[in-house]
């Protein structure tokens, strides 16, 4: 068998060069595997000599002390499976010890969703007299109206805007592109922001990114998170939200209004229709609660 000098590093190269995964996905895999390898090291075990019982012990350890959620455990096990599959393919091990590892059972996870009224309240909480007001309103309008991931939003470029044709081009996970229609609220908000943007001193190489910081550089996901939470608090929203909440809300509202699930799948850039089906559960929960509220046999 080949000797693996640095398992995490070799795995990282494989994910980046051969699987062509996004940088965020690679970081998530490597973080999970680094934690697993550290656990093995504490037990005096190398990855090449790990057995299925070692993986079981590791999974049990995730419930000790400060336990991680079942969903996080499932993701970590998925990373471990991918890691050992890689090692097996590269003939670094003879057999995959994670082949029969069982993931923790997950219930249907229903994400937090904002109502249309709550969306409006957050948008209206933006102070347009603030130098960044028009930018921030345009960001929230685009997040919600186009159902973008926050990573897609910060990487959105001026060259991706086709407002006359009524759509934008989005670079999604794995570099896959999709076309998303835009409504007038987005077009208007971006047009107002464009006047402010024109006065910025833009950093070299950043001129095509649509949303920029006051220093003229591309925004980070953390900046968007802080901004969204700030306006949600100002609007009196008590739900625990993130930029992704606008994407969930967008999809839920489409399904509630009768949009075809396949169309929603394409809009969101989901690879599988099964991922999109979560929004049918949200819709079901809504009408089920309405029926129970007025049911004669309470």
C-alpha positions as CSV (number, residue, x, y, z in Angstrom):
1,X,0.0,0.0,0.0
2,X,1.0,3.6,-0.6
3,X,2.1,5.6,2.4
4,X,0.0,8.7,2.9
5,X,2.2,11.6,4.1
6,X,-0.6,13.9,5.0
7,X,-4.1,12.4,4.6
8,X,-6.0,15.7,5.0
9,X,-3.8,17.5,2.5
10,X,-4.0,14.8,-0.1
11,X,-7.7,14.6,0.3
12,X,-8.0,18.4,-0.1
13,X,-6.1,18.2,-3.4
14,X,-8.3,15.4,-4.6
15,X,-11.5,17.4,-3.8
16,X,-10.2,20.6,-5.4
17,X,-8.4,19.2,-8.5
18,X,-10.3,16.0,-9.3
19,X,-13.7,16.6,-7.9
20,X,-13.6,20.4,-8.8
21,X,-15.7,21.2,-5.7
22,X,-16.2,24.8,-4.5
23,X,-13.8,26.3,-2.0
24,X,-16.5,26.4,0.7
25,X,-17.3,22.7,0.2
26,X,-13.6,21.7,0.3
27,X,-13.2,23.6,3.5
28,X,-16.2,21.8,5.1
29,X,-14.8,18.4,4.1
30,X,-11.3,19.2,5.3
31,X,-12.6,20.6,8.6
32,X,-14.5,17.4,9.3
33,X,-11.6,15.2,8.3
34,X,-9.1,17.1,10.4
35,X,-11.4,16.6,13.4
36,X,-11.6,12.9,12.7
37,X,-7.9,12.5,12.2
38,X,-7.2,14.4,15.5
39,X,-9.5,12.0,17.3
40,X,-7.7,9.0,15.8
41,X,-4.3,10.5,16.8
42,X,-5.5,10.9,20.4
43,X,-6.3,7.2,20.3
44,X,-2.9,6.3,18.8
45,X,-4.4,5.2,15.5
46,X,-3.4,6.3,12.0
47,X,-6.1,6.7,9.2
48,X,-4.5,3.8,7.3
49,X,-5.1,1.4,10.3
50,X,-8.6,2.7,11.3
51,X,-11.3,0.0,11.7
52,X,-15.1,0.3,11.6
53,X,-15.1,0.1,15.4
54,X,-12.9,3.2,15.5
55,X,-15.5,5.1,13.3
56,X,-18.3,4.0,15.6
57,X,-16.3,5.2,18.7
58,X,-15.7,8.5,17.0
59,X,-19.4,9.0,16.2
60,X,-20.3,8.2,19.8
61,X,-17.7,10.8,21.0
62,X,-19.7,13.5,19.1
63,X,-22.5,13.0,21.7
64,X,-20.1,13.5,24.7
65,X,-19.4,16.8,26.4
66,X,-20.8,19.5,24.1
67,X,-22.8,17.2,21.7
68,X,-23.3,18.2,18.0
69,X,-26.6,17.9,16.3
70,X,-27.8,14.8,14.5
71,X,-27.6,16.7,11.2
72,X,-24.0,17.7,11.8
73,X,-23.1,14.2,12.8
74,X,-24.6,12.9,9.5
75,X,-22.5,15.5,7.6
76,X,-19.4,14.5,9.4
77,X,-19.9,10.8,8.7
78,X,-20.5,11.6,5.1
79,X,-17.1,13.3,5.0
80,X,-15.5,10.3,6.7
81,X,-17.0,8.0,4.1
82,X,-15.7,10.2,1.3
83,X,-12.3,10.3,2.8
84,X,-12.0,6.5,3.1
85,X,-13.5,6.0,-0.3
86,X,-10.7,8.3,-1.6
87,X,-8.1,6.3,0.3
88,X,-9.4,3.0,-1.1
89,X,-9.5,4.3,-4.7
90,X,-5.9,5.5,-4.3
91,X,-4.9,2.1,-2.8
92,X,-3.8,3.6,0.5
93,X,-6.0,1.0,2.3
94,X,-7.2,-2.4,1.3
95,X,-10.8,-2.0,2.5
96,X,-13.1,0.8,3.4
97,X,-13.9,0.7,7.1
98,X,-16.6,3.3,6.7
99,X,-18.6,1.3,4.2
100,X,-21.2,0.0,6.6
101,X,-21.2,3.0,9.0
102,X,-24.8,4.0,9.8
103,X,-25.9,7.6,9.8
104,X,-28.0,9.0,12.7
105,X,-31.7,9.1,11.9
106,X,-32.9,12.5,10.9
107,X,-36.4,13.9,11.1
108,X,-37.6,16.3,8.5
109,X,-35.9,19.6,9.2
110,X,-38.2,22.5,8.5
111,X,-36.2,25.7,8.0
112,X,-37.3,29.1,9.5
113,X,-39.4,31.0,7.0
114,X,-40.4,34.7,7.0
115,X,-43.9,35.8,5.9
116,X,-44.3,38.3,3.1
117,X,-45.1,40.9,5.7
118,X,-42.0,40.2,7.6
119,X,-39.9,40.4,4.5
120,X,-41.5,43.8,3.7
121,X,-40.8,45.0,7.3
122,X,-37.1,44.1,7.0
123,X,-36.8,45.9,3.7
124,X,-38.6,48.9,5.0
125,X,-36.2,49.0,8.1
126,X,-33.4,50.0,5.8
127,X,-32.6,53.7,6.2
128,X,-32.2,55.1,2.7
129,X,-30.6,58.2,4.0
130,X,-27.6,56.1,5.1
131,X,-24.8,56.1,2.5
132,X,-25.1,52.3,2.3
133,X,-28.9,52.3,2.4
134,X,-29.6,51.8,-1.3
135,X,-27.0,49.1,-1.5
136,X,-28.4,47.2,1.5
137,X,-31.9,47.4,0.3
138,X,-30.8,46.1,-3.1
139,X,-29.0,43.2,-1.4
140,X,-32.1,42.1,0.6
141,X,-34.4,42.5,-2.5
142,X,-32.0,40.4,-4.6
143,X,-31.5,37.7,-1.9
144,X,-35.3,37.3,-1.5
145,X,-36.6,37.9,-5.0
146,X,-34.0,35.7,-6.7
147,X,-33.7,33.1,-4.0
148,X,-29.9,33.3,-4.0
149,X,-27.4,31.7,-1.7
150,X,-25.3,34.3,0.1
151,X,-22.2,33.0,-1.7
152,X,-24.0,33.6,-5.0
153,X,-25.0,37.1,-4.0
154,X,-21.5,38.2,-3.0
155,X,-20.1,36.8,-6.3
156,X,-22.8,38.3,-8.5
157,X,-21.3,40.4,-11.2
158,X,-22.5,43.3,-13.3
159,X,-21.8,41.2,-16.4
160,X,-24.3,38.7,-15.0
161,X,-27.2,41.2,-15.1
162,X,-29.5,41.0,-18.1
163,X,-32.3,43.3,-16.9
164,X,-33.6,44.2,-20.3
165,X,-34.1,40.5,-21.0
166,X,-35.5,40.0,-17.4
167,X,-33.0,37.7,-15.9
168,X,-29.7,37.4,-14.1
169,X,-27.0,34.7,-14.5
170,X,-26.0,33.0,-11.3
171,X,-22.9,30.9,-10.6
172,X,-24.0,28.2,-8.2
173,X,-22.4,25.3,-6.4
174,X,-19.6,23.6,-8.3
175,X,-19.5,26.5,-10.8
176,X,-22.8,25.5,-12.4
177,X,-24.6,28.4,-13.9
178,X,-28.4,29.0,-14.0
179,X,-30.7,31.7,-15.2
180,X,-33.0,33.4,-12.7
181,X,-35.8,35.8,-13.6
182,X,-35.8,39.2,-11.9
183,X,-38.8,41.4,-11.0
184,X,-39.1,45.2,-11.1
185,X,-38.4,45.6,-7.4
186,X,-34.9,44.2,-7.9
187,X,-34.2,46.2,-11.1
188,X,-35.3,49.4,-9.4
189,X,-33.3,48.7,-6.2
190,X,-30.1,47.9,-8.1
191,X,-30.6,51.0,-10.3
192,X,-30.8,53.3,-7.3
193,X,-27.7,51.6,-5.7
194,X,-25.8,52.0,-9.0
195,X,-25.8,55.8,-8.6
196,X,-24.1,55.4,-5.2
197,X,-21.8,52.7,-6.5
198,X,-20.6,55.0,-9.3
199,X,-19.0,57.3,-6.7
200,X,-16.9,54.5,-5.1
201,X,-13.1,54.2,-5.5
202,X,-13.1,50.5,-6.6
203,X,-10.2,48.2,-5.8
204,X,-8.3,46.7,-8.6
205,X,-9.9,43.6,-10.0
206,X,-13.2,44.2,-8.1
207,X,-14.9,46.4,-10.7
208,X,-17.2,43.7,-12.1
209,X,-18.6,42.6,-8.7
210,X,-22.1,44.2,-8.2
211,X,-22.2,44.6,-4.4
212,X,-19.1,46.4,-2.9
213,X,-18.1,47.6,0.5
214,X,-17.6,51.3,1.2
215,X,-13.9,50.7,0.4
216,X,-14.7,49.4,-3.0
217,X,-14.0,45.7,-2.4
218,X,-16.2,42.6,-2.7
219,X,-18.4,41.9,0.3
220,X,-18.0,38.8,2.5
221,X,-20.7,36.4,3.6
222,X,-20.1,37.5,7.2
223,X,-20.9,41.1,6.2
224,X,-24.2,40.1,4.7
225,X,-25.1,38.0,7.8
226,X,-24.4,41.0,10.2
227,X,-26.4,43.3,8.0
228,X,-29.4,41.0,7.7
229,X,-29.6,40.4,11.5
230,X,-29.3,44.2,12.1
231,X,-32.4,45.0,9.9
232,X,-34.4,42.0,11.2
233,X,-33.9,43.3,14.8
234,X,-34.8,46.8,13.7
235,X,-38.0,45.4,12.1
236,X,-38.9,43.6,15.4
237,X,-38.4,40.1,13.9
238,X,-37.8,37.7,16.8
239,X,-37.1,34.6,14.6
240,X,-33.5,33.4,14.4
241,X,-32.6,34.2,10.8
242,X,-29.7,34.3,8.4
243,X,-29.2,35.4,4.8
244,X,-30.3,31.8,3.8
245,X,-33.7,32.5,5.4
246,X,-34.6,34.7,2.5
247,X,-33.9,31.9,0.1
248,X,-36.1,29.5,2.1
249,X,-38.8,32.1,2.3
250,X,-38.7,32.8,-1.5
251,X,-39.1,29.1,-2.3
252,X,-41.8,28.6,0.3
253,X,-43.8,31.5,-1.0
254,X,-43.5,30.2,-4.6
255,X,-44.8,26.7,-3.6
256,X,-47.6,28.2,-1.5
257,X,-48.7,30.2,-4.6
258,X,-48.8,27.1,-6.8
259,X,-45.4,27.2,-8.6
260,X,-44.4,23.9,-10.1
261,X,-41.8,22.1,-8.0
262,X,-39.6,21.5,-11.0
263,X,-39.5,25.2,-11.8
264,X,-38.6,26.0,-8.1
265,X,-35.9,23.4,-8.3
266,X,-34.4,25.1,-11.4
267,X,-34.7,28.5,-9.8
268,X,-32.9,27.4,-6.7
269,X,-30.2,25.4,-8.6
270,X,-31.0,22.2,-6.6
271,X,-29.4,19.1,-8.2
272,X,-32.1,16.8,-6.9
273,X,-35.9,17.4,-6.7
274,X,-35.7,15.7,-3.3
275,X,-33.9,18.8,-1.9
276,X,-36.7,21.1,-3.2
277,X,-39.4,18.9,-1.7
278,X,-38.7,20.3,1.8
279,X,-40.9,23.3,0.7
280,X,-43.9,21.0,0.2
281,X,-43.5,20.0,3.8
282,X,-43.6,23.6,4.9
283,X,-46.7,24.2,2.8
284,X,-48.4,21.1,4.2
285,X,-47.6,22.3,7.7
286,X,-49.4,25.6,7.0
287,X,-52.6,24.2,5.7
288,X,-52.6,21.4,8.3
289,X,-52.5,24.0,11.0
290,X,-55.3,26.0,9.4
291,X,-57.5,22.9,9.2
292,X,-56.9,21.9,12.8
293,X,-57.6,25.5,14.0
294,X,-61.2,25.3,12.6
295,X,-61.8,21.5,13.0
296,X,-65.1,20.8,14.8
297,X,-63.4,18.1,17.0
298,X,-60.8,20.2,18.8
